[in-house]
Amino acid sequence: MLLIRLTRGRRIDHMSHYEQPDYSTVASHPDYEIRLYQPYLVAETTVRGDFRSTGNTAFRRLARFTFGRNSEGLRMNMTIPVTHHPMKEGLHKYRFVMERAYSEDSLPRPLDDAVAIVRVPAGYFAALSYRGGRNERRYRRSEAALLASLERDGIAVVGEPAAAVYNGPATPPLLRRNEVLVPIDWSAQSTA
């Protein structure tokens, strides 16, 4: 059941109770916002294929790890977002954020060699939010808009864009929250 309520003018959707990486918004622009993310752990897998088909394979691998196929048989909670990093030569990297309660020492080891635990370092990201179903056309259009805005504003991109998905397929498309996240160099702006 989907519950939506208004709290101080902000819409709270049914995904709001899932843990997310810690970040602070350091600047808001009409087309995007700049965030400073704190370090966090992810379970990561890479799949060969196209934008659409790789998600199911990656999700199953990562979900098996999260739901107990690990060295401790431990069932962990889902978190958001799931990130999708399209790479070159038909490779696609997917990441599940790990709960903050776990450290690199306390997190169970994956039993599947195709799943790795990776620490994502702190860093600045530009984020552009968009609604709708998860598809390559919508993602690429949003990615191009964000990259054009960053170029226009003189903000250097220092890594590859990623898709961040916050809702599952049962959420009506109009209510789905998606983002394009791009690592940026904010040092010049943050010292100005």
C-alpha positions in Angstrom: 0.0 0.0 0.0 1.4 3.4 -1.0 1.2 6.1 1.6 1.9 9.7 0.8 1.5 12.5 3.4 2.7 16.0 3.5 5.1 17.1 6.2 6.2 20.7 6.4 5.6 21.0 2.6 7.8 18.0 1.7 6.3 14.9 0.2 7.2 11.8 2.1 6.8 8.6 0.1 6.8 4.9 1.1 10.6 4.6 0.5 11.5 7.2 3.1 12.1 4.7 5.9 15.0 3.1 4.0 18.5 4.0 5.0 20.5 6.1 2.6 24.2 7.3 2.5 24.8 10.4 4.6 25.1 13.6 2.6 24.6 17.3 2.9 23.3 19.6 0.2 25.9 22.3 -0.2 24.4 24.3 -3.1 21.1 24.3 -5.0 20.8 25.4 -8.6 17.7 25.6 -10.7 18.7 22.5 -12.7 20.5 20.4 -10.0 22.0 20.3 -6.5 25.5 19.8 -5.2 25.9 17.2 -2.4 28.8 16.2 -0.2 28.5 12.5 0.5 30.3 10.9 3.5 32.1 7.6 2.9 30.0 4.5 2.8 30.2 0.8 1.9 28.5 -0.9 -1.0 28.1 -4.4 -2.4 29.0 -4.2 -6.0 28.7 -6.5 -9.1 29.5 -6.0 -12.8 27.3 -7.5 -15.6 27.9 -7.6 -19.3 25.0 -6.7 -21.5 22.7 -3.8 -22.4 21.3 -1.1 -20.2 17.9 -2.8 -19.7 18.8 -6.5 -19.4 21.7 -6.2 -16.9 19.6 -4.9 -14.0 17.8 -8.2 -13.3 21.0 -10.2 -13.2 22.8 -7.6 -11.0 19.8 -7.2 -8.7 19.5 -10.9 -8.1 23.2 -11.3 -7.2 23.2 -8.4 -4.8 19.9 -9.3 -3.3 21.1 -12.9 -2.6 24.1 -11.4 -0.7 21.9 -9.0 1.2 19.3 -11.6 2.1 21.7 -14.2 3.5 24.0 -15.7 0.9 27.1 -14.5 2.8 29.7 -15.8 5.2 27.4 -15.3 8.2 24.1 -16.2 6.7 23.0 -12.8 7.8 19.9 -11.1 6.4 20.5 -7.4 6.0 18.0 -4.6 5.4 17.5 -3.0 2.0 18.7 0.5 1.5 18.4 3.1 -1.2 19.4 4.0 -3.8 20.5 1.2 -6.0 23.0 2.7 -8.4 23.7 1.7 -11.9 27.0 2.7 -13.5 27.1 2.2 -17.3 30.6 1.6 -18.4 32.4 1.0 -21.7 32.3 -2.2 -23.8 28.8 -3.3 -22.6 29.7 -3.5 -18.9 27.3 -2.2 -16.2 28.3 -1.9 -12.5 25.5 -2.0 -9.9 25.7 -1.1 -6.2 23.6 -1.8 -3.1 24.4 0.6 -0.3 25.2 -1.2 3.0 23.7 -0.2 6.3 25.7 2.2 8.4 25.7 -0.3 11.2 28.3 -2.4 9.4 32.0 -1.6 9.1 34.4 -3.3 6.7 35.4 -5.6 9.5 31.8 -6.5 10.6 30.2 -6.9 7.2 29.9 -10.5 6.2 31.8 -11.6 3.1 29.9 -12.4 -0.1 29.9 -16.1 -1.1 29.5 -15.2 -4.8 32.9 -14.2 -6.3 30.9 -11.8 -8.6 30.0 -9.6 -5.6 32.6 -7.4 -3.9 32.4 -5.0 -0.9 33.8 -1.6 -1.8 34.2 1.6 0.2 33.0 4.7 -1.7 35.1 7.6 -0.5 33.7 11.0 0.5 33.1 13.3 -2.4 31.1 16.0 -4.1 28.3 15.0 -6.5 25.9 16.9 -8.7 22.5 15.4 -8.6 19.6 15.8 -11.0 16.3 14.2 -10.0 13.6 13.0 -12.4 10.4 11.0 -12.2 9.2 8.0 -14.1 10.1 4.5 -15.1 13.7 3.3 -15.2 14.7 3.2 -18.9 17.8 4.2 -20.8 16.2 6.9 -22.9 14.9 8.8 -19.8 18.3 8.3 -18.0 20.4 9.5 -21.0 18.2 12.6 -21.5 18.6 13.5 -17.8 22.3 12.7 -17.9 22.9 14.9 -21.0 20.9 17.8 -19.3 23.0 17.6 -16.1 26.3 17.4 -18.0 25.3 20.4 -20.1 24.3 22.4 -17.0 27.6 21.6 -15.3 29.6 22.6 -18.4 27.6 25.8 -18.6 28.3 26.6 -15.0 32.1 25.8 -15.2 31.9 22.8 -12.8 34.5 20.1 -13.6 33.2 16.5 -13.9 35.8 14.1 -12.4 34.1 10.7 -13.0 31.4 8.9 -14.8 27.7 9.5 -14.3 25.5 6.9 -12.6 21.8 6.3 -12.3 20.3 6.2 -8.8 17.0 4.4 -8.4 15.0 4.9 -5.2 11.8 2.9 -5.9 10.9 -0.7 -6.9 9.0 -1.7 -9.9 5.7 -1.9 -7.9 5.7 1.9 -7.4 3.6 3.7 -10.1 6.0 5.4 -12.6 4.8 8.9 -11.8 5.8 8.4 -8.2 9.2 6.9 -8.8 12.3 8.9 -7.8 15.4 8.6 -10.0 18.6 10.6 -10.1 21.6 11.1 -12.2 24.7 11.5 -9.9 28.0 12.9 -11.3 31.2 13.2 -9.3 32.5 16.7 -9.5 35.4 18.9 -8.4 33.9 21.4 -6.0 37.2 22.6 -4.5 37.3 25.9 -6.4 33.7 26.7 -5.6 33.8 25.6 -1.9 36.8 27.9 -1.2 35.3 30.9 -2.9 
